[in-house]
Amino acid sequence: MRSGISRKINKQGRVVIPKCVRNDLHIEEGDSFDVLVQDDDTIVLKKKKQVIISEEELESALSDIKDEAVREKIKEKIKTEK
Protein backbone atom coordinates (compact mmCIF):
# COMPACT_ATOMS: atom_id res chain seq x y z
CA MET A 1 0.00 0.00 0.00
CA ARG A 2 1.29 3.46 -0.87
CA SER A 3 1.49 6.14 1.74
CA GLY A 4 2.62 9.72 2.00
CA ILE A 5 0.47 11.15 -0.79
CA SER A 6 -2.26 13.54 0.29
CA ARG A 7 -4.66 15.57 -1.81
CA LYS A 8 -7.27 18.24 -1.18
CA ILE A 9 -10.75 18.34 -2.63
CA ASN A 10 -11.36 21.32 -4.90
CA LYS A 11 -14.51 23.49 -5.03
CA GLN A 12 -16.14 21.09 -7.50
CA GLY A 13 -15.54 18.13 -5.15
CA ARG A 14 -12.76 16.67 -7.28
CA VAL A 15 -9.60 14.93 -6.13
CA VAL A 16 -6.63 14.57 -8.47
CA ILE A 17 -5.01 11.15 -8.52
CA PRO A 18 -1.24 11.77 -8.74
CA LYS A 19 0.33 11.02 -12.12
CA CYS A 20 2.75 8.46 -10.64
CA VAL A 21 -0.20 6.49 -9.25
CA ARG A 22 -2.16 6.79 -12.53
CA ASN A 23 0.87 5.52 -14.42
CA ASP A 24 1.53 2.62 -12.01
CA LEU A 25 -2.12 1.51 -12.14
CA HIS A 26 -2.60 2.18 -15.86
CA ILE A 27 -5.40 4.67 -15.19
CA GLU A 28 -6.36 6.63 -18.29
CA GLU A 29 -8.74 9.47 -19.07
CA GLY A 30 -12.27 8.12 -19.33
CA ASP A 31 -11.74 5.12 -17.01
CA SER A 32 -14.67 4.45 -14.69
CA PHE A 33 -14.55 3.76 -10.94
CA ASP A 34 -16.90 2.57 -8.25
CA VAL A 35 -16.71 4.65 -5.07
CA LEU A 36 -17.06 2.51 -1.95
CA VAL A 37 -17.35 3.92 1.58
CA GLN A 38 -16.39 1.55 4.37
CA ASP A 39 -17.62 1.62 7.98
CA ASP A 40 -14.46 3.36 9.17
CA ASP A 41 -15.03 6.23 6.64
CA THR A 42 -12.35 4.85 4.34
CA ILE A 43 -13.09 5.70 0.71
CA VAL A 44 -12.10 3.08 -1.84
CA LEU A 45 -11.93 3.74 -5.59
CA LYS A 46 -12.28 0.50 -7.52
CA LYS A 47 -11.45 0.65 -11.22
CA LYS A 48 -14.13 -0.93 -13.36
CA LYS A 49 -12.85 -3.51 -15.80
CA GLN A 50 -13.79 -2.92 -19.40
CA VAL A 51 -14.85 -6.01 -21.27
CA ILE A 52 -14.61 -5.86 -25.03
CA ILE A 53 -16.87 -8.22 -26.94
CA SER A 54 -17.64 -8.35 -30.63
CA GLU A 55 -21.19 -8.04 -31.95
CA GLU A 56 -20.99 -11.67 -33.07
CA GLU A 57 -19.90 -12.86 -29.61
CA LEU A 58 -22.71 -10.87 -28.03
CA GLU A 59 -25.31 -12.34 -30.39
CA SER A 60 -24.01 -15.84 -29.66
CA ALA A 61 -24.11 -15.28 -25.90
CA LEU A 62 -27.68 -13.97 -26.08
CA SER A 63 -28.95 -16.61 -28.52
CA ASP A 64 -30.32 -18.82 -25.72
CA ILE A 65 -32.66 -16.06 -24.57
CA LYS A 66 -35.92 -16.68 -26.38
CA ASP A 67 -37.62 -13.38 -25.56
CA GLU A 68 -36.56 -10.84 -28.22
CA ALA A 69 -37.51 -7.88 -25.99
CA VAL A 70 -35.24 -9.15 -23.21
CA ARG A 71 -32.35 -9.67 -25.67
CA GLU A 72 -32.74 -6.13 -27.01
CA LYS A 73 -32.92 -4.68 -23.49
CA ILE A 74 -29.68 -6.45 -22.55
CA LYS A 75 -27.94 -5.23 -25.73
CA GLU A 76 -29.09 -1.66 -25.10
CA LYS A 77 -27.84 -1.81 -21.49
CA ILE A 78 -24.44 -3.06 -22.64
CA LYS A 79 -24.14 -0.29 -25.26
CA THR A 80 -24.98 2.47 -22.75
CA GLU A 81 -22.31 1.23 -20.33
CA LYS A 82 -19.48 1.40 -22.88
N, C-alpha and C positions, 0 to 999 in steps of 0.2 A: 504494500500500500504506500502511495506517495504521501509525503507530508511537507509542510513548509510553504505551501502555496495558498495564499488567501486572496479573495476577490471581494469587491463591494458590488452591491446591486445598484444599477443606475435608476434614474427617474422613471423609466419605462418598465422597470422590474426585471431587467436583463442582467445576466451574469456572463462574462466572457470566460470561456474555457481557454487556458493558456495554450499558445501555439505548440509548445513542446509536448503537452498532453495530447492535443489533437493529432499531432504527427505520430506519436507513439501508439495511439489507439486507432489510427487510420480514420479519424472523424473528418468528414468533408461537408462542405456547404450543402444544405438540403437534407442531410441525414435526420432521421426522426428518433425521438427518445420518449420513453415512458418516464414520468416523474413519480417516484414512490416516496411516501413519507412514513417513516418507521415510528414506533411508539416512543422512542427516545429523541424525537424531533430530528433525526438524521434524515437528510434528503438524498435519495439515490437516483441518479440518472442512468437508465438502462437503454443502451442503443438497440433500436429495433433492427432485426435482421431483414434484409431485403431478399425476397425469393423471386428469381426470374424464371418464368415458365413461358414456353411458346404457346401460341394459340392452339396448335395441334395437341400439345400435351394437356392443356386445359380442357379441350373438348373430350379427349379420351378419359380424363379423370372424372368428368361430369356425365359421361355416357350412361352410367348405371342409374342415374336419377331420371325417373320416368316423367315426372311433372315438368313440362317445358317452362312454366312460370317460375318454378323454383330454380331451375338451371339458369335462367336469364337473370334472376335476382342475385344469385351467387356471382355470376360473371360481372354484373354491374358493380357489386360490392368490391370485387377484386380490382376492377379498373379505377375506382375512386380512391383506393388506398395506395395506388402506385405513386 
